[in-house]
Amino acid sequence: MTTTAAHTSSPVVSGTTTSPTSASGTGSAAANALANTQIAGNFQSFLQLLTTQLQNQNPLSPLDTNQFTQQLVEFAGVQQQINTNDSLATLVSLQQTAQSSQALQFVGKTAVVNGKTATMTHSKATWELNIPSASNITISIANSSGSTVYTNTFAATAGNNQTFNWNGLGTDGTQNPDGNYTLTATAKDSTNNTVAVSTSVAGVVSSVNLTQSPPLLTIGGQTFTVNQVQSIID
């Protein structure tokens, strides 16, 4: 992408990046406890009903053998379903543990995630733009207070993962301090039709919150879920 204001921003250039890729045990226990309070999830309730039924049946007209057998089959089916639910809960817990372990490996890595807000450090902030077709793209950058500090229009070629570097210089030439800045990109093609431009940001994963499901990654003071990670740069 060429630029009309080289003194305020590095041009957008084509580039590529590699494509990437609990509820806790307490939550599972709570789910099982809830199931056990319901008649359909408590085998002991069925046994109690069966025993009570046998104790109170009319001795002159006892329960039909076929009906009794059918009830036993149904009770066995309920017990099997409860066992299946317990097994599924165990599998979910194991999956969540694996997901948490995977998230811990991201700490200290530079991750690319969907988003518009990047952290400028040492007067440098970077976004990646996905531009479906050649167009004129207008980029506006706002500070953490929501005030627009930079805006410019560029001729952009089609392509994904095109890097836009900003050196913190505002439209008026003022050097903006380090911090979080939000980029908004709008584009029009040669026939003046709107071109949808998506943005992503890269940042170092400083911490992981394992109390949430899925785990939350902290990048530049913002939180993202693991499934929002597009790629790991290093």
WOJOJO-V263955 format. One line per field, one symbol per residue. phi: phi as a letter, one per 20 degrees, with the letter a starting at -180 (. if undefined). Layout:
phi->???
This chain:
phi->.ecebffdbfffcfaccfeeg.gfffffffffffffedffdcfffffffffffffdfffebffggffffffffffffffffffffffffffffffffffffffffefneeddcfrdddeeclmbcccddddfbgaedddccdefenefdbbaccedefqeleeddcenffgenfeeffqecddcccbcefemefdfddcbcdaefeaceeedcfgdeeclnddcegfefeadfb
